Amino acid sequence: MDDNTIKFVVPDESTAEMKQILTSVYRSLSEKGYNPINQIVGYLLSEDPTYITNFNNARSLICKLDRDDLLQELVRHYLFD
């Protein structure tokens, strides 16, 4: 018998929405010819929405996300996934 405990994590809707929005913003920045990683990092560090293009409504999409929650999720994903 195996005594190991397995942690089962069900992604909540907010995490899925964050991923969807961040992916959409990334695509919009790429389509406009920007370096999406640099632009998103600039936004996250400064909280200045002008780092994100208005193309495809990307700026208003990323502004829907709480920046602190997004940073926490990015760090959690980096460390544990």
N, CA, C and O atoms as a Tinker XYZ file with bonds, in Angstrom:
   324  protein
     1  N      0.849000   -1.180000    0.000000    73     2
     2  CA     0.000000    0.000000    0.000000    64     1     3
     3  C      0.889000    1.236000    0.000000    63     2     4     5
     4  O      1.889000    1.305000    0.714000    81     3
     5  N      0.509000    2.186000   -0.799000    73     3     6
     6  CA     1.270000    3.424000   -0.931000    64     5     7
     7  C      0.712000    4.471000    0.019000    63     6     8     9
     8  O     -0.475000    4.794000   -0.038000    81     7
     9  N      1.562000    5.003000    0.895000    73     7    10
    10  CA     1.127000    5.991000    1.873000    64     9    11
    11  C      1.331000    7.430000    1.412000    63    10    12    13
    12  O      1.122000    8.362000    2.189000    81    11
    13  N      1.731000    7.619000    0.180000    73    11    14
    14  CA     1.955000    8.979000   -0.316000    64    13    15
    15  C      0.634000    9.691000   -0.570000    63    14    16    17
    16  O     -0.328000    9.112000   -1.075000    81    15
    17  N      0.622000   10.936000   -0.210000    73    15    18
    18  CA    -0.547000   11.764000   -0.458000    64    17    19
    19  C     -0.339000   12.513000   -1.763000    63    18    20    21
    20  O      0.722000   13.094000   -1.992000    81    19
    21  N     -1.325000   12.499000   -2.594000    73    19    22
    22  CA    -1.270000   13.198000   -3.869000    64    21    23
    23  C     -2.148000   14.420000   -3.773000    63    22    24    25
    24  O     -3.314000   14.344000   -3.387000    81    23
    25  N     -1.569000   15.546000   -4.130000    73    23    26
    26  CA    -2.330000   16.795000   -4.112000    64    25    27
    27  C     -3.019000   16.962000   -5.463000    63    26    28    29
    28  O     -2.370000   16.976000   -6.509000    81    27
    29  N     -4.322000   17.087000   -5.421000    73    27    30
    30  CA    -5.114000   17.285000   -6.631000    64    29    31
    31  C     -5.555000   18.733000   -6.676000    63    30    32    33
    32  O     -6.266000   19.205000   -5.789000    81    31
    33  N     -5.130000   19.435000   -7.713000    73    31    34
    34  CA    -5.436000   20.851000   -7.833000    64    33    35
    35  C     -6.349000   21.065000   -9.035000    63    34    36    37
    36  O     -6.017000   20.698000  -10.162000    81    35
    37  N     -7.477000   21.651000   -8.777000    73    35    38
    38  CA    -8.408000   22.003000   -9.850000    64    37    39
    39  C     -8.206000   23.480000  -10.157000    63    38    40    41
    40  O     -8.421000   24.324000   -9.288000    81    39
    41  N     -7.793000   23.808000  -11.394000    73    39    42
    42  CA    -7.607000   25.220000  -11.701000    64    41    43
    43  C     -8.918000   25.982000  -11.571000    63    42    44    45
    44  O     -9.954000   25.547000  -12.076000    81    43
    45  N     -8.865000   27.110000  -10.897000    73    43    46
    46  CA   -10.089000   27.883000  -10.775000    64    45    47
    47  C    -10.275000   28.750000  -12.016000    63    46    48    49
    48  O     -9.365000   28.897000  -12.832000    81    47
    49  N    -11.449000   29.310000  -12.137000    73    47    50
    50  CA   -11.788000   30.067000  -13.333000    64    49    51
    51  C    -10.912000   31.303000  -13.499000    63    50    52    53
    52  O    -10.590000   31.684000  -14.625000    81    51
    53  N    -10.521000   31.935000  -12.387000    73    51    54
    54  CA    -9.730000   33.151000  -12.507000    64    53    55
    55  C     -8.356000   32.858000  -13.106000    63    54    56    57
    56  O     -7.833000   33.668000  -13.871000    81    55
    57  N     -7.765000   31.713000  -12.767000    73    55    58
    58  CA    -6.477000   31.340000  -13.344000    64    57    59
    59  C     -6.621000   31.092000  -14.839000    63    58    60    61
    60  O     -5.777000   31.523000  -15.624000    81    59
    61  N     -7.657000   30.417000  -15.228000    73    59    62
    62  CA    -7.894000   30.158000  -16.650000    64    61    63
    63  C     -8.130000   31.464000  -17.397000    63    62    64    65
    64  O     -7.659000   31.630000  -18.522000    81    63
    65  N     -8.858000   32.394000  -16.775000    73    63    66
    66  CA    -9.116000   33.684000  -17.415000    64    65    67
    67  C     -7.817000   34.475000  -17.550000    63    66    68    69
    68  O     -7.585000   35.110000  -18.578000    81    67
    69  N     -6.972000   34.442000  -16.522000    73    67    70
    70  CA    -5.683000   35.132000  -16.594000    64    69    71
    71  C     -4.859000   34.611000  -17.762000    63    70    72    73
    72  O     -4.286000   35.385000  -18.529000    81    71
    73  N     -4.806000   33.299000  -17.885000    73    71    74
    74  CA    -4.026000   32.696000  -18.960000    64    73    75
    75  C     -4.589000   33.092000  -20.318000    63    74    76    77
    76  O     -3.833000   33.417000  -21.234000    81    75
    77  N     -5.894000   33.067000  -20.451000    73    75    78
    78  CA    -6.526000   33.428000  -21.715000    64    77    79
    79  C     -6.228000   34.887000  -22.077000    63    78    80    81
    80  O     -5.891000   35.188000  -23.221000    81    79
    81  N     -6.353000   35.782000  -21.107000    73    79    82
    82  CA    -6.107000   37.203000  -21.355000    64    81    83
    83  C     -4.635000   37.437000  -21.680000    63    82    84    85
    84  O     -4.318000   38.155000  -22.629000    81    83
    85  N     -3.743000   36.845000  -20.910000    73    83    86
    86  CA    -2.318000   37.043000  -21.142000    64    85    87
    87  C     -1.902000   36.496000  -22.510000    63    86    88    89
    88  O     -1.077000   37.102000  -23.194000    81    87
    89  N     -2.460000   35.371000  -22.903000    73    87    90
    90  CA    -2.177000   34.803000  -24.219000    64    89    91
    91  C     -2.682000   35.716000  -25.328000    63    90    92    93
    92  O     -1.996000   35.921000  -26.329000    81    91
    93  N     -3.863000   36.254000  -25.154000    73    91    94
    94  CA    -4.435000   37.173000  -26.144000    64    93    95
    95  C     -3.601000   38.445000  -26.264000    63    94    96    97
    96  O     -3.349000   38.921000  -27.371000    81    95
    97  N     -3.173000   38.996000  -25.129000    73    95    98
    98  CA    -2.331000   40.193000  -25.125000    64    97    99
    99  C     -0.999000   39.888000  -25.811000    63    98   100   101
   100  O     -0.510000   40.690000  -26.606000    81    99
   101  N     -0.424000   38.746000  -25.509000    73    99   102
   102  CA     0.836000   38.321000  -26.134000    64   101   103
   103  C      0.686000   38.271000  -27.656000    63   102   104   105
   104  O      1.536000   38.781000  -28.386000    81   103
   105  N     -0.387000   37.659000  -28.123000    73   103   106
   106  CA    -0.631000   37.563000  -29.572000    64   105   107
   107  C     -0.775000   38.939000  -30.215000    63   106   108   109
   108  O     -0.214000   39.198000  -31.279000    81   107
   109  N     -1.530000   39.814000  -29.562000    73   107   110
   110  CA    -1.747000   41.160000  -30.098000    64   109   111
   111  C     -0.436000   41.932000  -30.196000    63   110   112   113
   112  O     -0.177000   42.604000  -31.194000    81   111
   113  N      0.385000   41.835000  -29.164000    73   111   114
   114  CA     1.680000   42.507000  -29.193000    64   113   115
   115  C      2.562000   41.946000  -30.303000    63   114   116   117
   116  O      3.240000   42.701000  -31.000000    81   115
   117  N      2.555000   40.629000  -30.469000    73   115   118
   118  CA     3.339000   39.991000  -31.532000    64   117   119
   119  C      2.872000   40.443000  -32.909000    63   118   120   121
   120  O      3.685000   40.766000  -33.775000    81   119
   121  N      1.567000   40.462000  -33.103000    73   119   122
   122  CA     1.016000   40.865000  -34.399000    64   121   123
   123  C      1.387000   42.293000  -34.762000    63   122   124   125
   124  O      1.551000   42.611000  -35.940000    81   123
   125  N      1.521000   43.149000  -33.769000    73   123   126
   126  CA     1.883000   44.542000  -34.019000    64   125   127
   127  C      3.393000   44.741000  -34.134000    63   126   128   129
   128  O      3.853000   45.855000  -34.384000    81   127
   129  N      4.163000   43.673000  -33.953000    73   127   130
   130  CA     5.605000   43.748000  -34.141000    64   129   131
   131  C      6.404000   44.082000  -32.897000    63   130   132   133
   132  O      7.605000   44.335000  -32.983000    81   131
   133  N      5.758000   44.086000  -31.746000    73   131   134
   134  CA     6.451000   44.345000  -30.488000    64   133   135
   135  C      7.067000   43.060000  -29.950000    63   134   136   137
   136  O      6.685000   41.960000  -30.351000    81   135
   137  N      8.025000   43.209000  -29.038000    73   135   138
   138  CA     8.534000   42.069000  -28.289000    64   137   139
   139  C      7.574000   41.885000  -27.113000    63   138   140   141
   140  O      7.628000   42.653000  -26.152000    81   139
   141  N      6.697000   40.879000  -27.173000    73   139   142
   142  CA     5.640000   40.757000  -26.163000    64   141   143
   143  C      6.148000   40.559000  -24.742000    63   142   144   145
   144  O      5.553000   41.083000  -23.800000    81   143
   145  N      7.224000   39.821000  -24.570000    73   143   146
   146  CA     7.755000   39.593000  -23.229000    64   145   147
   147  C      8.220000   40.920000  -22.624000    63   146   148   149
   148  O      7.876000   41.239000  -21.486000    81   147
   149  N      8.998000   41.687000  -23.381000    73   147   150
   150  CA     9.485000   42.973000  -22.877000    64   149   151
   151  C      8.334000   43.915000  -22.545000    63   150   152   153
   152  O      8.373000   44.608000  -21.529000    81   151
   153  N      7.324000   43.943000  -23.385000    73   151   154
   154  CA     6.202000   44.850000  -23.165000    64   153   155
   155  C      5.395000   44.451000  -21.934000    63   154   156   157
   156  O      5.005000   45.309000  -21.143000    81   155
   157  N      5.146000   43.158000  -21.767000    73   155   158
   158  CA     4.376000   42.689000  -20.614000    64   157   159
   159  C      5.162000   42.916000  -19.329000    63   158   160   161
   160  O      4.589000   43.328000  -18.321000    81   159
   161  N      6.456000   42.654000  -19.350000    73   159   162
   162  CA     7.287000   42.905000  -18.166000    64   161   163
   163  C      7.283000   44.396000  -17.841000    63   162   164   165
   164  O      7.177000   44.769000  -16.673000    81   163
   165  N      7.396000   45.243000  -18.845000    73   163   166
   166  CA     7.340000   46.683000  -18.618000    64   165   167
   167  C      6.039000   47.090000  -17.951000    63   166   168   169
   168  O      6.029000   47.900000  -17.024000    81   167
   169  N      4.943000   46.520000  -18.430000    73   167   170
   170  CA     3.643000   46.802000  -17.823000    64   169   171
   171  C      3.592000   46.325000  -16.369000    63   170   172   173
   172  O      3.138000   47.052000  -15.485000    81   171
   173  N      4.058000   45.106000  -16.132000    73   171   174
   174  CA     3.998000   44.546000  -14.783000    64   173   175
   175  C      4.867000   45.332000  -13.795000    63   174   176   177
   176  O      4.484000   45.513000  -12.639000    81   175
   177  N      6.017000   45.791000  -14.242000    73   175   178
   178  CA     6.908000   46.539000  -13.353000    64   177   179
   179  C      6.411000   47.953000  -13.074000    63   178   180   181
   180  O      6.549000   48.461000  -11.961000    81   179
   181  N      5.835000   48.579000  -14.086000    73   179   182
   182  CA     5.468000   49.993000  -13.952000    64   181   183
   183  C      3.981000   50.228000  -13.719000    63   182   184   185
   184  O      3.578000   51.279000  -13.222000    81   183
   185  N      3.180000   49.246000  -14.080000    73   183   186
   186  CA     1.720000   49.357000  -14.088000    64   185   187
   187  C      1.248000   50.465000  -15.049000    63   186   188   189
   188  O      0.166000   51.029000  -14.887000    81   187
   189  N      2.079000   50.754000  -16.036000    73   187   190
   190  CA     1.755000   51.743000  -17.066000    64   189   191
   191  C      1.124000   51.013000  -18.244000    63   190   192   193
   192  O      1.817000   50.282000  -18.952000    81   191
   193  N     -0.180000   51.195000  -18.472000    73   191   194
   194  CA    -0.863000   50.446000  -19.524000    64   193   195
   195  C     -0.409000   50.792000  -20.935000    63   194   196   197
   196  O     -0.746000   50.073000  -21.876000    81   195
   197  N      0.349000   51.877000  -21.110000    73   195   198
   198  CA     0.788000   52.216000  -22.464000    64   197   199
   199  C      1.847000   51.254000  -22.997000    63   198   200   201
   200  O      2.195000   51.315000  -24.176000    81   199
   201  N      2.360000   50.370000  -22.150000    73   199   202
   202  CA     3.241000   49.311000  -22.645000    64   201   203
   203  C      2.470000   48.309000  -23.503000    63   202   204   205
   204  O      3.067000   47.569000  -24.284000    81   203
   205  N      1.165000   48.286000  -23.359000    73   203   206
   206  CA     0.322000   47.313000  -24.059000    64   205   207
   207  C     -0.453000   48.035000  -25.161000    63   206   208   209
   208  O     -1.049000   49.088000  -24.936000    81   207
   209  N     -0.430000   47.456000  -26.334000    73   207   210
   210  CA    -1.122000   48.037000  -27.484000    64   209   211
   211  C     -2.638000   48.016000  -27.301000    63   210   212   213
   212  O     -3.182000   47.177000  -26.583000    81   211
   213  N     -3.300000   48.950000  -27.960000    73   211   214
   214  CA    -4.767000   48.939000  -28.000000    64   213   215
   215  C     -5.292000   47.936000  -29.025000    63   214   216   217
   216  O     -6.479000   47.610000  -29.023000    81   215
   217  N     -4.421000   47.452000  -29.891000    73   215   218
   218  CA    -4.802000   46.521000  -30.950000    64   217   219
   219  C     -5.529000   45.311000  -30.356000    63   218   220   221
   220  O     -5.078000   44.725000  -29.372000    81   219
   221  N     -6.640000   44.952000  -30.958000    73   219   222
   222  CA    -7.477000   43.823000  -30.499000    64   221   223
   223  C     -7.937000   43.984000  -29.046000    63   222   224   225
   224  O     -8.212000   42.997000  -28.364000    81   223
   225  N     -8.017000   45.234000  -28.579000    73   223   226
   226  CA    -8.515000   45.507000  -27.235000    64   225   227
   227  C     -7.592000   44.964000  -26.133000    63   226   228   229
   228  O     -8.026000   44.728000  -25.005000    81   227
   229  N     -6.306000   44.770000  -26.483000    73   227   230
   230  CA    -5.360000   44.139000  -25.548000    64   229   231
   231  C     -5.175000   44.959000  -24.276000    63   230   232   233
   232  O     -5.100000   44.393000  -23.185000    81   231
   233  N     -5.101000   46.277000  -24.398000    73   231   234
   234  CA    -4.854000   47.105000  -23.215000    64   233   235
   235  C     -6.008000   46.996000  -22.221000    63   234   236   237
   236  O     -5.780000   46.844000  -21.020000    81   235
   237  N     -7.214000   47.070000  -22.702000    73   235   238
   238  CA    -8.342000   46.989000  -21.770000    64   237   239
   239  C     -8.468000   45.581000  -21.190000    63   238   240   241
   240  O     -8.924000   45.421000  -20.058000    81   239
   241  N     -8.070000   44.565000  -21.949000    73   239   242
   242  CA    -8.102000   43.198000  -21.419000    64   241   243
   243  C     -7.132000   43.040000  -20.250000    63   242   244   245
   244  O     -7.506000   42.526000  -19.195000    81   243
   245  N     -5.888000   43.482000  -20.436000    73   243   246
   246  CA    -4.904000   43.284000  -19.372000    64   245   247
   247  C     -5.233000   44.131000  -18.146000    63   246   248   249
   248  O     -4.877000   43.769000  -17.024000    81   247
   249  N     -5.910000   45.253000  -18.359000    73   247   250
   250  CA    -6.287000   46.103000  -17.224000    64   249   251
   251  C     -7.414000   45.484000  -16.391000    63   250   252   253
   252  O     -7.670000   45.929000  -15.272000    81   251
   253  N     -8.079000   44.473000  -16.922000    73   251   254
   254  CA    -9.105000   43.752000  -16.159000    64   253   255
   255  C     -8.482000   42.893000  -15.061000    63   254   256   257
   256  O     -9.132000   42.566000  -14.069000    81   255
   257  N     -7.216000   42.534000  -15.254000    73   255   258
   258  CA    -6.541000   41.658000  -14.300000    64   257   259
   259  C     -5.917000   42.469000  -13.182000    63   258   260   261
   260  O     -5.380000   43.552000  -13.415000    81   259
   261  N     -5.988000   41.947000  -11.974000    73   259   262
   262  CA    -5.283000   42.549000  -10.858000    64   261   263
   263  C     -3.808000   42.197000  -11.025000    63   262   264   265
   264  O     -3.447000   41.021000  -11.089000    81   263
   265  N     -2.966000   43.213000  -11.094000    73   263   266
   266  CA    -1.550000   43.002000  -11.362000    64   265   267
   267  C     -0.894000   42.133000  -10.290000    63   266   268   269
   268  O     -0.077000   41.274000  -10.621000    81   267
   269  N     -1.226000   42.332000   -9.031000    73   267   270
   270  CA    -0.648000   41.518000   -7.955000    64   269   271
   271  C     -1.047000   40.054000   -8.088000    63   270   272   273
   272  O     -0.218000   39.163000   -7.906000    81   271
   273  N     -2.312000   39.805000   -8.405000    73   271   274
   274  CA    -2.764000   38.425000   -8.601000    64   273   275
   275  C     -2.046000   37.778000   -9.781000    63   274   276   277
   276  O     -1.660000   36.610000   -9.727000    81   275
   277  N     -1.874000   38.556000  -10.846000    73   275   278
   278  CA    -1.178000   38.031000  -12.024000    64   277   279
   279  C      0.274000   37.697000  -11.691000    63   278   280   281
   280  O      0.769000   36.640000  -12.084000    81   279
   281  N      0.954000   38.572000  -10.980000    73   279   282
   282  CA     2.340000   38.300000  -10.582000    64   281   283
   283  C      2.437000   37.069000   -9.698000    63   282   284   285
   284  O      3.338000   36.249000   -9.874000    81   283
   285  N      1.515000   36.929000   -8.745000    73   283   286
   286  CA     1.515000   35.749000   -7.882000    64   285   287
   287  C      1.336000   34.474000   -8.703000    63   286   288   289
   288  O      2.027000   33.481000   -8.476000    81   287
   289  N      0.424000   34.505000   -9.640000    73   287   290
   290  CA     0.173000   33.324000  -10.466000    64   289   291
   291  C      1.372000   32.995000  -11.348000    63   290   292   293
   292  O      1.699000   31.823000  -11.534000    81   291
   293  N      2.022000   34.005000  -11.887000    73   291   294
   294  CA     3.215000   33.773000  -12.716000    64   293   295
   295  C      4.338000   33.149000  -11.893000    63   294   296   297
   296  O      4.999000   32.218000  -12.352000    81   295
   297  N      4.557000   33.652000  -10.685000    73   295   298
   298  CA     5.602000   33.095000   -9.824000    64   297   299
   299  C      5.240000   31.671000   -9.416000    63   298   300   301
   300  O      6.092000   30.782000   -9.438000    81   299
   301  N      3.987000   31.451000   -9.048000    73   299   302
   302  CA     3.535000   30.109000   -8.665000    64   301   303
   303  C      3.739000   29.129000   -9.818000    63   302   304   305
   304  O      4.230000   28.018000   -9.617000    81   303
   305  N      3.365000   29.539000  -11.005000    73   303   306
   306  CA     3.522000   28.675000  -12.175000    64   305   307
   307  C      5.003000   28.397000  -12.458000    63   306   308   309
   308  O      5.381000   27.269000  -12.773000    81   307
   309  N      5.821000   29.419000  -12.342000    73   307   310
   310  CA     7.261000   29.257000  -12.606000    64   309   311
   311  C      7.890000   28.280000  -11.616000    63   310   312   313
   312  O      8.719000   27.454000  -11.998000    81   311
   313  N      7.504000   28.373000  -10.365000    73   311   314
   314  CA     8.132000   27.543000   -9.339000    64   313   315
   315  C      7.582000   26.132000   -9.252000    63   314   316   317
   316  O      8.320000   25.209000   -8.909000    81   315
   317  N      6.314000   25.942000   -9.553000    73   315   318
   318  CA     5.694000   24.651000   -9.249000    64   317   319
   319  C      5.158000   23.875000  -10.445000    63   318   320   321
   320  O      4.719000   22.738000  -10.272000    81   319
   321  N      5.175000   24.426000  -11.622000    73   319   322
   322  CA     4.671000   23.667000  -12.781000    64   321   323
   323  C      5.806000   23.165000  -13.633000    63   322   324
   324  O      5.573000   22.509000  -14.648000    81   323
